[in-house]
Amino acid sequence: MLVVGGGPGGYVAAIRAGQLGLDTVLVEKGRLGGTCLIRGCIPSKALIHAAGKYAEIAGAVGGNTLGMSIGEKPQLDFARTVGWKDGIVDRLSTGVGSLLSRAKVRVVPGWATFSDAKTCTVDTEAGPIAITAENVILAAGSEPVALPDLPFGGDVISSTEALSLEGVPERLAVVGAGYIGLELGTAYRKLGAAVTVIEAEDRILPRYDEALTRPVRRWLTRAGIELHLGAKMQGHNNDGRLTVEAKDGARIALEADKILVTVGRRPLTAGWSLEAMGLDMAGRFVKVDDQCRTPTRGVFAIGDLVGEPMLAHKAMAQGAMVAEIIAGHRRRFDPASVAAIVFTEPEIVVAGLLPKEAAASGVEVTTAQFPFAASGRALTLEGGDRGGFVRIVANAEDRRVVGIQAVGRHVAELAGEFSHALAMGALLDDLAHTIHVHPTLGEAVAEAALTGLGEPLHL
């Protein structure tokens, strides 16, 4: 088996294949771990955590609501912060290499170019290596999308460069109010940057409903992040000046030391001769079935190459599944949900169907939520009750849960319970009658379910 791409989907596929006794080769030009580990999920969450700590310390200057105070403004050694972040990345990347070695996977460092569906040449430092495989898994991942008027380079950066800046920019403009832009914009605001966000849609995080995004919008306003919604980019000068057309048609001149463009990602389909493999496409994505098979026998594609959601945990699940299919197991990719998390302030978790999505599918639903303002644990987390809640969407007829969402501090850690409930086909009764530990944020899940049953205890 040949795996092309050493990101979450690719390396998990290779490890699982090795465990199952398949003769496996993995080709990766860069460092093991791919976008998620090297320049995405892991380093961004490290930066977000560090920024949060710095903001908490800065918030104690002169005293805070917890009765803690410091006398002077804290100092930030950003180079040391970046070094700590890079140390985490190094440790995890090395760990992936060890896991592959333990599974007896041979790693070939270099870029693979295919001459047909199952034959490629890898350009390595030692020279070209030809590889022919019985089965191929394509896991090339994705890359940031640039804007025609804002090509990457210089002070115009993608999320990759934003995670490796030498210092905190004095003025940061973020183009795009999706999860990547808001996560990084929030982090740099906490670190002291003046942040402006420009978004073409009328709302932040347009994929999610306003009830979920409202607490995030409030935090952005309190933090002094300038928002231009329903706005269009008009131009950029080399001196860092941006021209934006506001929703009302007015032209606004903005100055920025760095311009972070986060308008989406696209599958990495160029550069490795996709056209030579005879694969079908579904728009910009590689077309696959529910086993991640392409029309070419023995060729599979996973992760960001095959469509939304472009998330690491989806790629991992597909990679492990494909390895098992090749080894003779009966598997298909049909998850009850692929949960998504937005690591803003506060955090958002979405699993399954949103209320409007459920209604649009023709299902009569009941929606119930429990506010963190009534949660003892949330109240012990400073600011943990500011408009946050857990919401459950259930089929009105049989009370089966079809979606669970939450917004609040530290709710990312509830994502596993949400996914588990959906995968097991839980009813409102199951969640309501499961004893949740007190005091935890998870109690809000049971309370929301009780509310859906008409039996609220703490409301």
C-alpha positions in Angstrom: 0.0 0.0 0.0 1.2 3.5 -0.9 0.0 6.5 1.1 0.7 9.9 -0.4 0.6 12.6 2.3 1.8 12.4 5.9 -1.0 14.5 7.5 -3.6 13.1 10.0 -5.4 11.1 7.4 -2.3 9.7 5.7 -0.2 8.8 8.7 -3.2 7.2 10.5 -3.9 5.2 7.3 -0.3 4.0 7.2 -0.1 3.2 10.9 -3.3 1.1 10.7 -2.2 -0.6 7.6 1.1 -1.5 9.2 -0.7 -2.9 12.3 -2.8 -5.1 9.9 0.4 -6.5 8.3 0.2 -4.6 5.0 3.5 -3.7 3.3 3.2 0.1 3.5 5.1 3.0 2.1 4.3 6.6 3.0 5.5 9.6 0.9 5.7 13.0 2.5 7.7 16.0 1.2 7.5 18.0 4.4 7.4 17.2 8.1 5.3 14.3 9.3 2.0 15.6 10.7 0.8 17.7 7.8 -1.2 20.9 8.0 -3.0 20.0 11.3 0.1 19.2 13.3 2.7 21.5 11.7 0.8 24.6 10.7 -2.8 24.3 11.7 -4.7 22.7 14.6 -1.9 22.1 17.1 0.2 25.3 16.8 -2.9 27.5 16.5 -4.3 26.0 19.7 -1.0 26.5 21.5 -0.9 30.1 20.4 -4.6 30.6 21.5 -3.8 29.1 24.9 -0.7 31.3 25.4 -2.7 34.3 24.3 -5.4 33.5 26.8 -2.9 33.2 29.6 -1.4 36.5 28.7 -4.8 38.2 28.6 -5.6 36.8 32.0 -2.4 38.1 33.5 -2.9 41.5 31.9 -6.5 41.5 33.2 -5.1 41.4 36.8 -3.3 44.7 36.5 -5.1 46.9 39.1 -7.2 44.0 40.3 -9.9 41.7 38.8 -13.1 40.1 39.9 -11.3 37.2 41.4 -9.5 39.5 43.9 -6.1 39.1 42.2 -3.9 42.0 41.2 -0.5 42.7 39.8 1.2 46.1 39.9 2.7 46.4 36.4 1.8 45.4 32.9 3.1 41.9 32.1 5.9 41.5 29.6 5.6 39.3 26.6 8.6 37.4 25.2 6.9 36.4 22.0 10.0 34.6 20.7 9.8 32.3 23.8 6.1 31.8 23.2 6.8 30.7 19.6 9.6 28.5 20.8 7.2 26.8 23.3 4.7 26.3 20.5 7.3 24.9 18.1 8.5 22.5 20.8 5.1 21.0 21.0 5.0 20.6 17.2 8.5 19.0 17.2 7.5 16.6 19.9 4.4 15.4 18.2 5.9 15.2 14.7 8.8 13.1 16.1 6.1 11.0 17.8 4.3 10.3 14.5 7.6 9.1 13.0 8.1 6.7 15.9 4.6 5.4 15.5 5.1 4.8 11.8 8.4 3.1 12.5 6.8 0.8 15.1 4.2 -0.1 12.5 7.0 -1.0 10.1 5.9 1.7 7.6 8.7 2.9 5.3 8.7 6.7 5.0 10.0 8.2 1.8 10.7 11.9 2.1 10.0 13.7 -1.2 7.3 14.8 -3.7 5.4 12.1 -5.5 4.4 12.6 -9.2 2.2 9.9 -10.8 2.6 8.6 -14.3 -0.4 6.4 -14.0 -2.9 5.5 -11.2 -0.5 3.2 -9.3 3.0 4.3 -10.3 4.8 7.4 -9.0 8.3 8.9 -9.0 9.4 10.5 -5.7 12.0 13.2 -6.0 14.2 12.7 -2.9 17.5 14.3 -1.9 19.2 11.1 -3.0 17.6 11.1 -6.4 14.3 9.9 -7.9 12.7 6.7 -6.6 10.0 4.8 -8.6 7.2 3.2 -6.6 4.4 0.9 -7.8 1.7 -0.2 -5.5 -1.3 -2.5 -5.5 -3.3 0.0 -3.5 -2.9 3.8 -3.3 -4.3 6.2 -0.7 -4.3 9.8 -1.7 -4.1 12.1 1.3 -2.5 15.3 0.0 -4.6 17.6 2.2 -5.4 21.2 1.4 -3.9 24.7 1.2 -5.1 28.3 2.0 -7.0 30.2 -0.7 -5.6 33.6 -1.7 -7.6 36.5 -3.1 -6.9 37.8 -6.6 -6.2 41.3 -5.3 -4.3 40.0 -2.2 -1.9 37.3 -3.3 0.2 35.9 -0.5 3.6 37.4 0.0 5.2 40.1 2.1 2.8 41.5 4.6 -0.1 39.5 3.1 -0.1 36.2 5.0 -2.0 33.0 5.3 -2.7 31.1 8.6 0.6 29.3 8.0 2.7 32.5 8.3 0.4 33.9 11.1 1.6 31.0 13.3 5.3 31.8 12.7 5.5 35.6 13.1 8.6 37.0 14.7 6.5 39.4 16.8 3.0 40.5 17.5 2.0 43.0 14.8 0.8 46.4 16.0 -2.1 46.4 13.6 -3.5 43.2 12.1 -6.2 43.1 9.4 -8.1 39.8 9.1 -9.9 39.1 5.8 -12.6 36.6 6.5 -14.7 36.0 9.6 -14.7 32.2 9.5 -13.3 30.1 12.2 -9.6 30.4 11.2 -9.8 34.2 10.9 -11.6 34.7 14.2 -9.5 32.2 16.1 -6.2 33.8 15.1 -7.6 37.4 15.3 -8.8 36.7 18.8 -5.4 35.3 19.8 -3.5 38.3 18.5 -5.9 40.7 20.1 -5.3 39.1 23.4 -1.6 39.5 22.8 -2.0 43.2 22.2 -2.5 43.7 18.5 -5.1 46.1 17.2 -7.3 43.8 15.1 -9.8 44.6 12.3 -11.9 41.9 10.7 -13.4 42.3 7.2 -16.1 39.9 6.1 -18.2 39.8 2.9 -21.2 38.2 4.7 -23.4 40.1 7.0 -22.5 37.9 10.0 -19.4 36.4 11.6 -19.2 32.6 11.3 -21.9 32.5 8.6 -22.2 28.7 8.7 -23.7 28.8 12.2 -26.9 30.4 13.5 -27.0 33.7 15.2 -27.8 32.2 18.6 -24.4 30.4 18.6 -22.4 33.3 17.3 -24.0 36.1 19.4 -21.8 35.5 22.5 -18.7 35.5 20.2 -19.8 38.7 18.6 -20.2 40.3 22.0 -16.7 39.3 23.1 -15.2 40.7 19.9 -17.0 44.0 20.6 -15.9 44.1 24.2 -12.3 43.3 23.2 -12.2 46.2 20.8 -11.9 44.2 17.6 -13.2 46.3 14.7 -15.7 44.5 12.5 -16.6 45.4 9.0 -19.4 43.0 7.9 -21.0 42.9 4.5 -17.8 44.6 3.3 -15.7 44.1 0.2 -12.0 44.4 -0.4 -11.2 47.1 -3.0 -7.5 47.3 -3.0 -4.2 47.1 -1.2 -1.1 49.3 -1.4 2.4 48.2 -0.6 2.5 50.6 2.3 0.0 48.5 4.3 -3.1 50.5 3.5 -6.3 48.6 2.6 -9.3 50.1 0.9 -12.6 48.5 2.0 -16.1 49.1 0.7 -18.5 49.1 3.6 -22.0 47.6 3.5 -23.5 51.1 3.0 -21.1 51.8 0.0 -18.7 54.0 1.9 -15.0 53.5 1.2 -12.8 53.0 4.3 -9.1 53.2 4.4 -7.5 50.8 6.9 -3.8 50.5 7.9 -2.3 47.2 8.8 1.2 45.8 9.5 0.0 42.4 8.5 -3.0 41.3 6.4 -4.2 37.8 7.3 -6.3 36.3 4.5 -8.5 33.5 5.7 -11.2 33.1 3.1 -11.1 29.3 2.9 -9.0 26.3 1.9 -8.9 24.2 -1.3 -7.9 20.6 -1.9 -4.2 20.2 -2.9 -4.9 18.6 -6.3 -2.1 20.3 -8.3 1.5 19.2 -8.7 1.3 15.5 -8.5 -0.3 14.7 -11.9 -3.8 14.0 -10.8 -4.9 14.1 -14.4 -2.6 11.1 -15.1 -4.6 8.9 -12.6 -7.9 9.0 -14.5 -9.9 10.0 -11.4 -13.4 11.6 -11.4 -13.9 15.0 -9.8 -16.9 16.4 -7.8 -16.3 20.1 -8.4 -12.9 20.9 -6.9 -12.8 17.6 -4.9 -11.8 14.1 -5.8 -15.0 12.0 -6.2 -15.3 9.0 -3.9 -18.0 6.6 -2.7 -18.8 5.7 1.0 -15.7 3.6 1.2 -13.5 6.5 -0.1 -12.9 4.5 -3.4 -12.3 6.3 -6.6 -13.6 4.8 -9.9 -10.0 3.4 -10.4 -9.7 0.0 -8.7 -7.3 0.1 -5.8 -7.1 3.9 -5.6 -8.7 5.7 -2.6 -8.8 9.3 -1.6 -9.4 10.7 1.9 -9.6 13.9 4.0 -9.6 17.4 2.5 -9.2 16.0 -1.0 -12.7 14.5 -0.9 -14.8 17.4 0.4 -16.3 19.1 3.5 -15.9 19.1 6.3 -12.2 19.7 5.9 -11.3 18.5 9.4 -8.4 16.4 10.7 -10.6 14.0 12.7 -12.7 13.2 9.6 -9.4 12.4 7.7 -8.2 10.2 10.5 -11.4 8.2 10.6 -11.3 7.8 6.8 -7.7 6.8 6.8 -8.1 4.0 9.4 -11.2 2.8 7.5 -9.5 2.6 4.2 -6.6 0.6 5.6 -9.0 -1.9 7.1 -10.9 -2.2 3.8 -7.7 -2.9 2.0 -6.9 -5.5 4.6 -10.3 -7.2 3.9 -12.5 -5.7 6.6 -16.1 -4.6 5.8 -16.3 -0.9 6.5 -18.0 2.2 5.1 -17.9 5.9 6.0 -21.3 6.9 7.3 -20.8 8.8 10.6 -23.7 10.1 12.6 -21.9 13.4 12.7 -18.5 14.9 12.3 -18.4 17.5 15.1 -16.8 20.9 14.6 -15.2 23.2 17.1 -14.5 26.9 16.9 -11.8 27.9 19.4 -12.9 31.5 19.7 -13.8 33.4 22.9 -16.1 31.7 23.9 -15.8 28.4 22.1 -18.5 26.8 19.9 -19.2 23.1 19.3 -21.6 21.9 16.6 -22.5 18.2 16.2 -25.2 16.9 14.0 -28.0 19.1 12.6 -28.6 22.7 13.5 -32.3 23.5 14.1 -32.8 25.0 10.6 -31.0 22.1 9.0 -33.3 19.6 10.8 -36.4 21.5 9.8 -35.2 21.8 6.2 -34.8 18.0 6.1 -38.5 17.6 6.8 -38.1 16.4 10.4 -40.4 17.9 13.0 -38.1 18.8 15.8 -38.1 20.0 19.3 -35.3 22.3 20.5 -34.3 22.7 24.1 -31.4 24.5 25.7 -29.9 25.1 29.1 -28.0 28.4 29.8 -24.6 28.3 31.5 -25.9 31.2 33.6 -27.7 28.5 35.6 -24.6 26.2 35.8 -22.6 26.2 39.0 -19.4 25.1 37.2 -19.8 27.8 34.5 -20.2 30.5 37.2 -16.9 29.4 38.8 -15.1 30.0 35.4 -14.7 33.8 35.2 -17.0 34.9 32.3 -18.1 31.3 31.7 -21.8 32.2 31.8 -21.9 35.1 29.3 -24.7 34.1 27.1 -23.5 30.5 26.7 -25.7 27.4 26.6 -26.1 23.8 25.5 -28.8 23.1 22.9 -30.3 19.8 21.9 -32.2 19.2 18.7 -34.4 16.1 18.8 -37.1 14.4 16.6 -40.4 15.5 18.1 -42.0 12.2 17.4 -39.6 9.7 19.0 -37.3 12.1 20.9 -34.2 10.8 19.1 -31.4 13.4 19.3 -30.3 14.7 15.8 -28.1 17.5 16.9 -26.3 19.0 19.9 -24.6 22.4 20.0 -22.9 24.6 22.7 -21.3 27.9 23.1 -19.3 28.8 26.2 -15.9 28.7 27.8 -14.2 25.3 27.6 -17.1 23.6 25.8 -14.7 22.1 23.3 -14.2 19.3 25.8 -17.9 18.4 25.5 -17.6 17.5 21.8 -16.9 13.8 22.6 -20.1 13.4 24.5 -22.1 15.1 21.7 -20.6 12.8 19.1 -21.1 9.7 21.2 -24.7 10.5 21.8 -25.4 10.9 18.1 -23.5 7.8 17.2 -25.4 5.7 19.7 -28.8 7.1 18.6 -29.5 8.5 22.0 -32.9 9.7 23.0 -33.6 12.8 25.1 -34.4 10.3 27.9 -30.9 8.7 27.7 -29.1 12.0 28.1 -31.5 13.2 30.8 -31.2 10.1 32.9 -27.4 9.7 32.6 -25.9 10.9 35.8 -23.5 13.7 35.0 -20.8 14.6 37.5 -21.3 17.7 39.6 -20.0 20.3 39.3 -19.1 20.1 35.6 -20.2 21.8 32.4 -21.5 18.4 31.2 -24.4 18.8 33.6 -25.9 21.3 31.1 -26.3 18.4 28.6 -28.6 16.5 31.0 -30.4 19.7 32.0 -31.0 20.6 28.3 -32.4 17.1 27.7 -34.7 17.4 30.8 -35.9 20.7 29.4 -36.7 19.0 26.1 -38.8 16.5 28.1 -40.6 19.2 29.9 -39.0 18.3 33.2 -36.4 21.0 33.9 -34.9 20.9 37.3 -32.6 24.0 37.4 -34.6 26.4 35.3 
